[in-house]
């Protein structure tokens, strides 16, 4: 990961460009290295002349060691811990390095050149590879209102195969007259916002960090709600806290994501909540008492199931042990009374393999799971869930691809989440569901989830399978 920051002193300025080293508290004549939580950060100066000085921040990390140390809190998809873009793209990990290496500069303090630290400077920032979920258009929407001139060039998937199109990464160049401290604060906040995949657990202390780094520019930003939600990983409680501290009436502005980091619309209630409500209603309709949430992630639905008095046994399964640990913390099982702990079991398991521990239940839920599985492995899922486990009912939710053009931040043809292997149209989902039902002796009912568009349907589609002999 590489970021460069350049300062060219205007003609006739009292101090030349080498003052940048004093403002950053890093000597231009030395290579300096720092241990950060995710690896090693190096600061060096490719150029340091009276006319122009450039400081570079290079972040090195070992993704395997990062996974072993359990700091990588990204996708629940297990292979993503080892095969990922983290060593190459400037994401939340680069923001962590910025915050540590340039901590003093971010406060705006300078004992040597206080007038420069307090004044707008002609700066240029280059981020060589920036993950941008929302594309170059979103990059401009975030930086241009702050006074930057933005050049965001999409990076092709393969330079030798232009027909493959662009990746979700851009090479970003920013130019503008802005205080150095403010520029660093904006990068600290907006890099993880564009990546939308913070690598560490987000708690209440992150609200204070966001409010401090956003002072003077974030409360009035037209994309404040999007920035706040993404920076805080869509955790509704702390998002609402941040909104209140910045003077917003509530935390329910435009929603661009949900707990599973998927692109969402902005109905009266967030789509993640509507989806869980629909699943719970389906469980009530089939009078399910013993329920498994397969692919439970960090336990959002499990928490809702615990509040259902009619659900007496709850099983949460996931391939990621890290996600199960988070689910346990979310449910607070260690401090829960015995009657609560006796209702819940968390199991490491995969939807593609037969697991007798979830056999014979009243219902199994696959909420936003199937689209994360390679299409070639879906027959294994069908056999393990409908064939082997054979519950009385199965509830499946998945994105409706017909609805995707209604998302303004989603590029044409793109999927809602980088780990989605596919997204079905309503007709494709109906055909798949009917084939599963016919093969395994179920009848199937389809229900929309979220505000319906007259032509494109609802953003999420739900299928309720009920066993014929149940």
C-alpha positions as MATLAB code, in Angstrom:
seq = 'XXXXXXXXXXXXXXXXXXXXXXXXXXXXXXXXXXXXXXXXXXXXXXXXXXXXXXXXXXXXXXXXXXXXXXXXXXXXXXXXXXXXXXXXXXXXXXXXXXXXXXXXXXXXXXXXXXXXXXXXXXXXXXXXXXXXXXXXXXXXXXXXXXXXXXXXXXXXXXXXXXXXXXXXXXXXXXXXXXXXXXXXXXXXXXXXXXXXXXXXXXXXXXXXXXXXXXXXXXXXXXXXXXXXXXXXXXXXXXXXXXXXXXXXXXXXXXXXXXXXXXXXXXXXXXXXXXXXXXXXXXXXXXXXXXXXXXXXXXXXXXXXXXXXXXXXXXXXXXXXXXXXXXXXXXXXXXXXXXXXXXXXXXXXXXXXXXXXXXXXXXXXXXXXXXXXXXXXXXXXXXXXXXXXXXXXXXXXXXXXXXXXXXXXXXXXXXXXXXXXXXXXXXXXXXXXXXXXXXXXXXXXXXXXXXXXXXXXXXXXXXXXXXXXXX';
ca = [
       0.000    0.000    0.000;
       1.399    3.388   -0.965;
       0.245    6.968   -0.428;
       2.250   10.055   -1.366;
       1.655   13.617   -0.208;
       3.327   16.511   -2.012;
       3.680   20.217   -1.224;
       4.938   22.782   -3.719;
       5.561   26.140   -2.047;
       4.122   29.067   -4.012;
       6.553   31.495   -5.587;
       7.628   34.106   -3.072;
       6.495   32.071   -0.055;
       8.323   32.771    3.206;
       9.222   29.086    3.655;
      10.186   26.612    0.951;
       8.661   23.177    0.360;
      10.996   21.331    2.695;
       8.866   22.696    5.535;
       6.592   19.724    4.855;
       9.021   17.548    6.833;
       8.543   19.763    9.896;
       4.763   19.736    9.529;
       4.734   15.928    9.326;
       7.328   15.585   12.117;
       9.357   13.259    9.844;
      12.889   14.070    8.688;
      13.281   14.068    4.868;
      16.827   12.727    5.081;
      15.999    9.462    6.834;
      13.968    6.337    6.161;
      11.802    5.833    9.212;
       9.909    2.664   10.091;
       7.133    2.088   12.586;
       5.421   -0.998   13.939;
       1.658   -0.757   13.569;
      -1.016   -3.259   14.512;
      -1.208   -4.612   10.967;
       2.469   -4.661    9.961;
       5.247   -2.153    9.344;
       4.857    1.400    8.072;
       7.735    3.207    6.354;
       8.034    6.942    5.709;
      10.476    8.249    3.117;
      10.795   11.222    0.780;
      11.111   10.498   -2.974;
      11.715   14.221   -3.470;
      12.761   17.009   -1.128;
      13.722   20.249   -2.814;
      12.886   23.889   -2.096;
      10.407   23.796   -4.987;
       8.573   20.539   -4.211;
       8.692   17.955   -1.447;
       6.945   14.582   -1.524;
       6.463   12.328    1.490;
       5.525    8.688    0.980;
       3.872    6.264    3.393;
       4.404    2.602    2.522;
       2.592   -0.058    4.509;
       3.830   -3.651    4.494;
       1.882   -6.509    6.013;
       1.781  -10.287    5.971;
      -1.821  -11.429    5.343;
      -1.122  -14.905    6.695;
       0.351  -13.568    9.920;
      -2.473  -11.062   10.123;
      -5.020  -13.868    9.970;
      -3.151  -15.922   12.562;
      -3.088  -12.974   14.927;
      -6.880  -12.742   14.521;
      -6.731   -9.041   13.696;
      -8.292   -9.547   10.296;
     -12.002   -9.126   10.927;
     -13.202   -8.971    7.378;
     -15.326  -11.385    5.445;
     -16.642  -14.514    7.098;
     -15.573  -16.306    3.913;
     -12.651  -18.341    5.329;
     -10.390  -18.288    2.252;
     -10.579  -14.478    2.224;
      -8.303  -14.465    5.258;
      -5.465  -15.686    2.999;
      -6.439  -14.615   -0.518;
      -7.296  -10.924   -0.403;
      -6.285   -7.437   -1.504;
      -5.120   -6.254    1.922;
      -1.367   -6.077    1.140;
      -1.925   -4.054   -2.025;
      -4.916   -1.722   -1.700;
      -5.077    1.286    0.630;
      -7.922    0.325    2.925;
      -8.732    0.727    6.608;
      -5.295   -0.695    7.387;
      -3.674    2.292    5.704;
      -5.931    4.551    7.755;
      -4.601    2.903   10.924;
      -1.033    3.583    9.742;
      -1.869    7.207    8.910;
      -3.348    7.695   12.352;
      -0.281    6.365   14.125;
       2.554    7.653   11.958;
       1.162   11.174   11.462;
      -0.707   11.486   14.757;
       0.848   14.806   15.730;
       0.439   16.279   12.252;
      -3.260   15.374   12.341;
      -3.718   17.587   15.398;
      -2.531   20.627   13.433;
       0.311   21.347   15.830;
       3.684   22.637   14.660;
       6.202   24.282   16.960;
       8.475   25.305   14.071;
       5.961   26.572   11.497;
       2.672   27.205   13.332;
       1.452   29.606   10.639;
       1.899   26.966    7.924;
       0.134   24.326   10.016;
      -2.830   26.658   10.425;
      -3.021   27.714    6.769;
      -4.315   26.041    3.586;
      -1.447   24.672    1.522;
      -1.336   23.592   -2.132;
      -1.252   19.831   -1.616;
      -1.339   16.813   -3.887;
      -2.233   13.357   -2.610;
      -1.828   10.174   -4.655;
      -3.259    6.826   -3.576;
      -1.914    4.188   -5.926;
      -4.615    1.545   -5.425;
      -7.790    2.469   -3.603;
     -10.682    0.037   -3.160;
     -13.787    2.057   -4.017;
     -17.086    0.325   -3.503;
     -19.246    2.686   -5.485;
     -16.607    3.393   -8.124;
     -14.952    6.602   -9.231;
     -18.279    8.437   -9.030;
     -18.509    7.837   -5.282;
     -14.878    8.920   -4.847;
     -15.754   12.243   -6.423;
     -18.926   12.559   -4.330;
     -16.867   12.184   -1.176;
     -13.849   14.387   -1.960;
     -15.121   17.141   -4.282;
     -17.415   18.771   -1.666;
     -14.304   19.152    0.512;
     -12.613   21.365   -2.074;
     -10.417   18.766   -3.745;
      -9.878   18.469   -7.480;
     -10.379   14.744   -7.998;
      -8.822   12.498  -10.623;
     -10.015    8.931   -9.995;
      -8.887    6.529  -12.707;
     -10.494    3.046  -12.603;
      -7.912    0.264  -12.657;
      -8.701   -2.415  -15.249;
      -9.136   -6.010  -14.164;
      -6.479   -6.967  -16.703;
      -4.669   -4.330  -18.811;
      -4.261   -6.919  -21.548;
      -7.999   -7.708  -21.580;
      -9.842   -4.383  -21.788;
     -13.043   -6.266  -22.618;
     -13.092   -7.501  -19.007;
     -13.793   -3.961  -17.841;
     -12.693   -2.117  -14.727;
     -12.043   -3.481  -11.260;
     -13.447   -1.890   -8.106;
     -10.110   -0.130   -7.561;
      -9.057    3.338   -8.643;
      -5.822    5.302   -8.750;
      -6.652    8.513   -6.954;
      -5.008   11.907   -7.313;
      -6.263   14.807   -5.202;
      -5.201   18.429   -5.591;
      -6.355   21.306   -3.442;
      -5.538   24.147   -1.089;
      -6.243   22.686    2.329;
      -4.710   22.506    5.809;
      -2.375   19.541    6.118;
      -4.080   18.323    9.309;
      -7.488   18.438    7.646;
      -6.211   16.553    4.596;
      -4.835   13.782    6.818;
      -8.055   13.625    8.835;
     -10.129   13.288    5.665;
      -7.955   10.470    4.374;
      -8.102    8.767    7.778;
     -11.910    8.712    7.605;
     -12.611    8.282    3.906;
     -10.177    5.464    3.031;
     -12.104    2.885    5.103;
     -15.396    4.452    4.001;
     -14.582    3.794    0.340;
     -13.332    0.297    1.109;
     -16.437   -0.335    3.282;
     -14.680   -3.265    4.967;
     -12.967   -2.200    8.193;
     -10.566   -4.901    9.289;
     -11.161   -4.550   13.021;
     -14.024   -4.680   15.468;
     -15.858   -1.350   15.698;
     -16.917   -0.250   19.172;
     -18.191    2.894   20.835;
     -14.700    4.415   20.968;
     -14.780    4.684   17.163;
     -17.527    7.302   17.471;
     -15.129    9.627   19.277;
     -12.452    9.041   16.645;
     -14.901    9.866   13.862;
     -16.199   13.010   15.556;
     -12.675   14.283   16.247;
     -11.336   13.522   12.759;
     -14.475   14.934   11.125;
     -14.509   18.193   13.065;
     -15.027   21.137   10.763;
     -15.886   19.183    7.597;
     -17.981   16.077    8.241;
     -21.161   17.495    9.879;
     -21.934   19.588    6.787;
     -20.822   17.035    4.190;
     -23.683   16.119    1.810;
     -22.744   12.425    2.183;
     -22.408   12.609    5.975;
     -24.867    9.765    6.621;
     -23.172    7.439    4.149;
     -19.745    8.277    5.601;
     -20.915    7.712    9.160;
     -22.583    4.396    8.433;
     -19.696    2.968    6.472;
     -17.031    4.204    8.897;
     -18.903    2.569   11.783;
     -19.581   -0.641    9.825;
     -23.347   -0.056    9.791;
     -23.714   -0.687   13.528;
     -27.022    1.113   14.005;
     -26.685    1.917   17.699;
     -23.316    3.620   17.437;
     -24.233    5.210   14.090;
     -27.160    6.893   15.848;
     -24.812    8.024   18.625;
     -22.414    9.550   16.099;
     -25.254   11.301   14.270;
     -26.498   12.816   17.533;
     -23.021   14.025   18.486;
     -22.659   15.734   15.111;
     -25.991   17.485   15.506;
     -28.048   15.277   13.179;
     -31.634   14.570   14.289;
     -31.129   10.799   14.076;
     -29.066    8.065   12.487;
     -31.565    7.100    9.836;
     -30.330    9.055    6.853;
     -29.580    7.491    3.486;
     -28.658    3.863    3.948;
     -26.008    2.432    1.666;
     -25.402   -0.820    3.456;
     -26.561   -3.271    6.098;
     -24.993   -5.544    8.651;
     -23.768   -7.848    5.906;
     -22.139   -4.968    3.996;
     -24.472   -5.321    1.072;
     -25.712   -2.325   -0.908;
     -29.133   -1.333    0.389;
     -31.869    1.108   -0.521;
     -33.498    3.529    1.893;
     -37.031    2.390    2.655;
     -38.825    3.507    5.816;
     -36.808    0.893    7.698;
     -33.364   -0.383    6.690;
     -33.580   -3.404    4.433;
     -31.625   -5.567    6.878;
     -34.363   -5.028    9.466;
     -37.155   -5.642    6.976;
     -35.451   -8.841    5.887;
     -35.174  -10.139    9.458;
     -38.803   -9.192   10.097;
     -39.883  -11.173    7.038;
     -37.896  -14.216    8.158;
     -39.380  -14.067   11.649;
     -42.899  -13.785   10.237;
     -42.305  -16.828    8.059;
     -41.075  -18.751   11.115;
     -44.214  -17.756   12.993;
     -46.365  -18.811   10.050;
     -44.942  -22.346   10.123;
     -44.939  -22.365   13.951;
     -41.256  -23.199   14.157;
     -39.879  -23.803   17.650;
     -36.492  -25.404   16.819;
     -34.591  -23.259   14.326;
     -31.115  -23.189   12.765;
     -29.634  -20.076   11.167;
     -27.119  -21.518    8.694;
     -24.471  -18.949    7.796;
     -25.387  -16.908   10.865;
     -22.400  -14.552   10.595;
     -22.107  -12.304   13.623;
     -25.512  -13.242   15.011;
     -27.870  -10.441   13.949;
     -30.760  -12.848   13.319;
     -29.861  -14.989   16.336;
     -30.399  -11.981   18.586;
     -33.850  -11.495   17.075;
     -34.639  -15.198   17.522;
     -33.744  -14.987   21.208;
     -36.473  -12.383   21.614;
     -39.061  -14.765   20.121;
     -40.707  -16.621   23.048;
     -42.015  -19.350   20.736;
     -38.512  -20.333   19.591;
     -37.217  -22.792   22.171;
     -34.033  -24.039   20.448;
     -31.677  -21.884   18.383;
     -28.655  -23.149   16.444;
     -26.285  -20.784   14.671;
     -23.730  -22.206   12.239;
     -20.968  -20.541   10.251;
     -17.696  -21.539    8.591;
     -15.884  -18.678   10.326;
     -14.886  -19.226   13.946;
     -14.225  -15.489   14.185;
     -17.834  -14.720   13.255;
     -19.074  -17.225   15.825;
     -16.954  -15.549   18.500;
     -18.523  -12.236   17.607;
     -21.977  -13.780   17.666;
     -21.271  -15.090   21.158;
     -20.243  -11.604   22.271;
     -23.256  -10.063   20.585;
     -25.591  -12.432   22.413;
     -23.596  -11.956   25.630;
     -23.859  -15.686   26.271;
     -21.095  -15.803   28.867;
     -23.101  -13.608   31.207;
     -26.531  -14.818   30.144;
     -28.648  -16.845   32.573;
     -28.743  -20.631   32.192;
     -32.209  -20.595   30.617;
     -30.875  -18.425   27.779;
     -27.646  -20.378   27.229;
     -29.625  -23.610   27.104;
     -31.622  -22.277   24.132;
     -28.593  -21.439   21.974;
     -25.834  -23.463   20.330;
     -23.134  -22.002   18.080;
     -21.504  -24.520   15.745;
     -18.736  -24.248   13.180;
     -20.146  -25.843   10.051;
     -20.699  -25.320    6.337;
     -23.918  -25.257    4.366;
     -22.284  -27.430    1.713;
     -21.623  -30.399    4.027;
     -24.065  -32.709    5.754;
     -24.286  -31.937    9.464;
     -26.466  -34.230   11.548;
     -26.531  -31.663   14.358;
     -29.087  -29.603   12.406;
     -31.187  -32.549   11.199;
     -34.887  -32.849   11.952;
     -35.541  -29.253   13.029;
     -38.708  -27.259   12.520;
     -36.942  -24.757   10.265;
     -33.576  -23.830    8.744;
     -32.882  -20.261    7.639;
     -30.467  -19.354    4.830;
     -30.599  -15.551    5.015;
     -28.396  -13.919    2.342;
     -26.239  -17.054    2.112;
     -26.741  -18.800   -1.229;
     -25.374  -15.893   -3.299;
     -22.022  -16.256   -1.464;
     -21.646  -19.871   -2.666;
     -20.237  -20.849   -6.047;
     -23.064  -21.936   -8.320;
     -21.350  -25.283   -8.869;
     -21.625  -26.036   -5.143;
     -25.331  -25.262   -4.810;
     -26.321  -28.916   -5.416;
     -24.265  -29.796   -2.310;
     -26.198  -27.182   -0.334;
     -29.485  -28.551   -1.612;
     -28.526  -32.072   -0.578;
     -27.226  -31.090    2.863;
     -30.206  -28.869    3.776;
     -33.260  -30.206    1.942;
     -32.009  -33.766    1.521;
     -30.082  -34.695    4.691;
     -31.187  -32.203    7.366;
     -34.732  -32.209    5.953;
     -36.421  -29.706    8.287;
     -40.152  -29.104    8.192;
     -39.475  -25.704    6.586;
     -36.618  -23.841    4.913;
     -36.496  -20.063    4.497;
     -34.167  -18.572    1.886;
     -33.581  -14.876    1.214;
     -31.376  -13.509   -1.552;
     -30.982  -10.232   -3.484;
     -33.303   -9.565   -6.413;
     -31.028   -8.715   -9.353;
     -33.968   -7.117  -11.185;
     -33.922   -4.374   -8.549;
     -30.204   -3.512   -8.853;
     -30.583   -0.710  -11.466;
     -32.520    1.290   -8.859;
     -29.382    1.676   -6.714;
     -27.710    4.924   -7.857;
     -24.323    4.010   -6.338;
     -24.192    0.542   -7.935;
     -22.451    0.472  -11.341;
     -24.355   -1.217  -14.148;
     -23.832   -4.968  -14.102;
     -22.112   -4.925  -10.704;
     -23.106   -7.124   -7.785;
     -24.139   -5.709   -4.436;
     -21.236   -7.262   -2.540;
     -17.730   -8.214   -3.731;
     -18.110  -11.761   -2.337;
     -21.381  -12.469   -4.150;
     -20.869  -15.218   -6.719;
     -24.117  -14.377   -8.500;
     -27.407  -12.559   -7.975;
     -30.647  -14.044   -9.297;
     -33.480  -12.320  -11.062;
     -36.970  -13.171   -9.809;
     -37.449  -15.659  -12.633;
     -34.095  -17.350  -11.973;
     -34.766  -17.626   -8.249;
     -38.255  -19.017   -8.852;
     -36.912  -21.635  -11.266;
     -34.187  -22.727   -8.834;
     -36.569  -22.852   -5.880;
     -39.156  -24.890   -7.755;
     -36.514  -27.363   -8.856;
     -35.336  -27.839   -5.251;
     -38.899  -28.180   -3.989;
     -39.862  -30.759   -6.611;
     -36.716  -32.829   -6.075;
     -36.989  -32.997   -2.298;
     -40.726  -33.019   -1.682;
     -41.430  -29.440   -0.628;
     -43.900  -26.819   -1.760;
     -42.601  -23.269   -2.111;
     -44.095  -19.811   -1.611;
     -42.413  -16.554   -2.673;
     -42.622  -13.310   -0.715;
     -41.183   -9.839   -1.470;
     -39.063   -8.036    1.125;
     -38.772   -4.244    1.104;
     -40.532   -1.559   -0.899;
     -41.712   -2.988   -4.209;
     -41.120   -1.290   -7.524;
     -43.931   -1.762  -10.022;
     -41.598   -3.158  -12.679;
     -38.579   -4.522  -10.801;
     -40.126   -5.945   -7.670;
     -38.659   -5.763   -4.145;
     -34.941   -5.466   -3.315;
     -34.903   -8.846   -1.529;
     -36.774  -12.014   -2.429;
     -37.799  -14.680    0.078;
     -38.776  -18.287   -0.590;
     -40.573  -20.307    2.076;
     -40.248  -24.066    1.550;
     -42.637  -26.308    3.494;
     -42.182  -30.082    3.462;
     -45.119  -31.837    1.863;
     -45.501  -34.336    4.699;
     -44.989  -31.772    7.500;
];
